[in-house]
Amino acid sequence: MADSKELQVKGKQEAASPAEQTRPGVVFRPDVDIFEDEQRITLLADMPGVAPGDVTIDINDNVLSISGEVKPFEEGNESDVLIEFEIGRYHRQFTLSEVIDQSRIEAKLENGVLRLTLPKAEKAIPRQITVTVG
């Protein structure tokens, strides 16, 4: 018999924040995958339902903050029949080290996934020094 793998859908998680909210509504913690190579760190954040214009990315005191808002679907004068997709805001923060060149960070939102490319500073990129004779 072949092994079967079950696909499990992971629900949105509410952000557990020590800070008090000043705006009403739910705040979700986006799931994030982080990858690293010699040149950069790539961060992928799941933010389904967020439009590119509703994403905010800030850096303050070496803290990278990403947030986005899922707005309710509104089309003409339709009435709700079933609403399962939760609306609210996404928010997550990361502390950046001096390894990251903050002036060259790039962001792209595609198919509900925010891709942040965090290039490493030149001094942090490993390199080999050639030894010459003479």
N, C-alpha and C positions, 0 to 999 in steps of 0.2 A: 504494500500500500504506500501511496505517496503521502508525504507530510503535507498537511494543509495549514496554511497560515491565515489567521483570521485578521481581517482589517477592522481596526477599532477607530472610531471617530472620537477625537479628543475635543471636549467642549471648551468654551472660553473660560478662563479663570479670572475671577475678580482680583484686582490688585490689592495686596495687603500693604497698606501704607501707614507709616506712623504719623503722617501729616493729616490734618483735618481738611476736608474738602470745603471749598467755599461755593462751589457750583453744584446744583443738584444733578443726580444721575449716577449711572454705574460707570466705574473705571475698570477696564480690563488690562491685564498684564499680557502683552503679546509674547507668544512663544518665539524664541530666538535660537538660531544656529550660528556658531562662530567658527570660521576657518582661518588658518594662518599659513602663509608661505614666507619666503625670504623678503619679498617686496611689500607685502600688504597684509592687513587683516580684513576679512570680509564678514559682515554681519548680515544675516537674513532674518527679518522680523515678519511674522504672519500678522497682517492687518486687513483681513477681508472686509469688504464693504467701504473702505476708506478711499475717497477720491484724492488724486495727487494734490489738489488745492487745499485739502483739509489735513495735510501732514505738516507738522512743525518739527524742525530739528534745530536744537540750540546747543552751543558749547559755552559753559560758564565755569571758570575756575577748574578746568580740566574734567568737568562732568558733562558728558554727552547725554542730552535728553531727547527722546523721541516721543512724539504724541500725535494722535490723529483722532478724528471724530467720525463715527458712523452716523449718518443722518437718516431719518426715517424716509421710506419710499413714499413719495407723493406724486400721483399722476391724476390730473383732472379731478373729477368728482367721484372717484371710485371709493367704495367703503371696504373696510377690513373684513375679511372672511376668516383668515387664519394668519396669525403672526407668530413665527417661531424664531426668526432671526432677531437677535438682541441688538438694540441700538445702545450707544454709549460712547465712551472715549477710551482710547488706548494710551498707556503711558509706561515708559520704562527709562531707567537711567543707568549709565555706565561710567565708571571712573577711567579716564584715559591716562596712560603713562607718557613719559617724555619720548617714548619710542615712536609715537604717532606724530606725523606732520599734519597738524590740525588745519593748516591753510589749504591743503589739497584734498580734503575729504569730499567724496562725491556720493550722491544719493539718487536712486531710481526706484520708482514704484511701478510694478508690473504684475498683473493678475493677483492682486491682493498681497504681494510680497514686497516689502521694502528692502532694497539691497543697498547697504552702506559699504563703500570701499574706503578703508582707512589706510592710506599709504604710510609706510614707515619712513622716518626721517633718514636722510642719507647716512648719518653717523651710526644709525642702528642696523643698517643693512650689512650682513656679513660679507667680507671680501677677503681675498687672498693676496698677500704681498709677495711679489716676485723678487727673489734675491739675485742680484747681478754680481759678476766677478769683476774685481779690479778696483 
